[in-house]
């Protein structure tokens, strides 16, 4: 069913809310709600946070899951730690909080967690990746004892020049503790940078594939873990898709051979929940040569008569963050961010991210020792 393109203040059935992957339409309030008119709401950051994004599919027509959350940063927090603790990628946290310092947010700074997700327009089966959103959606069918579910994970994707491909695929092999057979192109690149790699990297802490690998029937492309989790949610690879170690471990356990994998590049997504229509705009990937006006038109095609304000908001190509049309719709939750015990300090992490963005570390054409 198509919805009327009305940008609403309070969302009754049949109206529209903008989701945003970048910045709040109006910080802290949302479209049409100003600091002068917004109700005074006592805020306590003690709600139970949503950190694992596993959602029951009770309505097959529903395509929006989760809720926006807000936390107060602590002095030692970094965006890398916050993102991993709440099942987010680094870029999407940056986009939702463009004015906050990712390395020194500051004690008491409010950080928006964009943990409301719109499913991409793709078959709801197996594994679906939206590389524009840098997120993966894993669908599990209902059983006699368990309902159908969808789980969303942040992913790292191919950097410019090594784009992650789109299309239909399937899992043809899987492995735990794989060896990495380094492609010649990657060895040559690292040699030129003064960082030569061996032909084979054995399992262990230096293996960029991590401990779990799902091999696709797209030659050379893998879904895998990583030994540098701070790059998850960014464009830092040579084409493969990486997940946090704890996420790939779960995905590996529930994914069988022959599982369908669909990869799309959908910067404008439209979804519905409880009669409300949501639009989310993600930044267009730098090497996506499609005209933005065409992408915007595809998104707006879900509406019979999109109004001028909505059309302008989508057509300008600026990523819009989290559906916040009323401060009461934000969930203020406790801060549970905690870096792993062996995590490097923030200066080291910042350097690692700079290196990852400059180089990437896994490869299109990568091969792993896997079995059918």
C-alpha positions, 0 to 999 in steps of 0.5 A, spaced: 500 500 500 502 506 498 502 512 503 501 519 503 507 523 503 506 527 509 511 529 513 508 529 520 509 531 527 506 526 531 505 520 527 498 517 526 496 511 522 498 512 514 502 518 515 510 519 514 516 519 519 523 521 516 529 516 518 535 519 518 542 516 517 546 522 518 544 528 523 537 530 526 533 534 522 532 538 529 537 536 534 534 533 540 527 534 537 525 533 530 521 536 525 516 541 527 518 541 534 522 547 537 526 548 544 520 553 545 514 548 544 517 542 546 514 539 552 519 539 558 520 531 559 524 529 565 530 525 563 534 519 566 539 515 562 537 508 566 532 505 561 534 498 559 538 498 552 537 495 546 544 492 544 543 485 540 538 487 534 534 481 534 527 482 532 521 477 532 517 478 525 510 478 527 507 482 521 510 480 514 508 486 512 512 490 517 519 493 514 521 497 520 524 494 526 528 497 533 528 504 536 532 510 536 536 510 543 540 516 546 546 515 551 550 520 555 557 519 554 562 518 559 569 521 559 573 515 557 568 513 551 570 513 544 565 512 538 569 505 536 567 503 543 560 505 543 558 503 536 561 496 538 557 495 544 550 497 541 551 493 535 553 499 530 558 501 525 563 507 526 560 511 520 553 510 522 554 513 529 558 518 526 553 520 521 548 520 527 552 525 531 556 529 526 557 535 531 560 530 536 568 529 537 568 521 536 575 520 540 573 525 546 565 526 546 566 529 553 562 527 559 555 527 559 554 529 552 548 526 549 550 521 543 544 518 539 544 511 537 541 510 530 538 503 532 531 503 528 532 500 521 528 499 515 529 493 511 532 494 504 527 492 498 529 485 497 527 478 498 526 476 506 530 470 506 537 468 508 542 473 508 540 480 505 546 486 505 545 493 504 552 496 502 549 503 502 547 502 509 553 498 511 548 493 514 546 485 514 540 482 515 539 475 517 532 472 516 531 465 520 524 462 518 519 460 524 520 453 527 515 449 531 518 452 537 521 459 535 518 465 531 521 468 525 526 473 526 531 478 523 537 480 526 541 486 523 549 487 524 553 492 522 558 490 516 565 493 513 565 493 506 569 494 500 573 501 499 573 505 493 576 502 487 575 495 491 567 495 491 563 490 494 559 487 488 551 487 488 547 481 486 544 474 488 549 469 491 549 463 496 554 460 501 558 455 498 563 453 504 564 455 511 570 454 515 573 456 522 580 458 523 581 459 516 588 460 513 588 466 508 591 465 501 593 472 500 592 474 492 598 477 488 595 484 487 594 485 495 601 482 496 604 487 491 600 493 494 603 491 501 610 490 498 610 497 495 608 500 502 614 496 505 609 491 509 610 485 505 605 479 506 606 472 506 603 468 500 599 464 506 597 467 513 595 461 518 590 462 523 591 466 529 591 473 531 594 476 525 589 473 520 585 479 517 579 473 516 578 472 523 576 466 526 569 464 521 568 465 514 562 464 510 564 463 502 560 466 497 559 463 490 561 470 487 569 468 486 573 471 491 568 474 496 567 472 503 563 474 509 568 473 515 570 476 522 576 480 523 582 482 527 581 489 527 574 490 529 574 498 529 574 498 521 567 494 522 561 499 519 566 503 514 569 502 507 576 499 508 576 492 505 578 490 498 571 487 497 570 482 502 564 483 508 567 483 515 563 483 521 565 484 529 568 477 531 562 476 536 557 477 530 560 472 525 560 467 530 553 467 531 551 468 524 556 462 522 552 458 527 546 459 524 548 459 516 548 453 512 550 451 506 546 453 500 543 459 504 541 465 499 545 471 500 542 478 496 547 484 496 543 491 494 546 498 494 540 502 496 541 509 499 534 510 499 529 505 503 522 506 505 518 501 510 512 501 514 510 499 521 503 500 525 501 504 519 506 509 519 511 510 513 518 511 514 524 513 509 531 513 511 537 516 506 544 513 507 550 517 504 551 515 496 557 511 496 563 515 493 563 510 487 556 509 485 555 512 479 547 512 478 544 519 478 541 521 485 535 524 482 533 517 479 535 514 486 530 519 490 525 518 485 525 510 486 524 512 494 519 517 493 515 512 488 512 509 494 508 515 495 502 517 491 503 524 492 509 526 496 509 533 498 514 538 496 518 538 503 519 531 503 521 531 496 526 536 497 529 532 503 530 526 499 532 530 493 538 534 496 542 527 497 543 529 504 543 523 509 538 524 514 538 521 521 533 517 526 526 518 526 525 523 531 519 527 530 518 528 538 522 528 544 518 523 547 519 518 542 527 517 544 529 512 549 534 514 554 538 508 556 543 506 560 551 507 557 553 500 557 559 501 552 565 498 555 572 496 550 574 489 551 580 488 556 585 487 551 583 493 547 588 498 545 588 506 547 584 511 543 590 514 540 592 507 537 585 506 535 585 512 531 591 510 528 589 504 526 582 507 523 587 512 519 591 506 516 585 502 514 581 507 511 588 508 507 589 501 505 584 496 507 586 489 509 582 484 506 581 482 498 577 481 492 579 475 490 581 473 497 581 465 498 580 462 504 581 454 506 574 452 507 570 446 506 564 444 503 
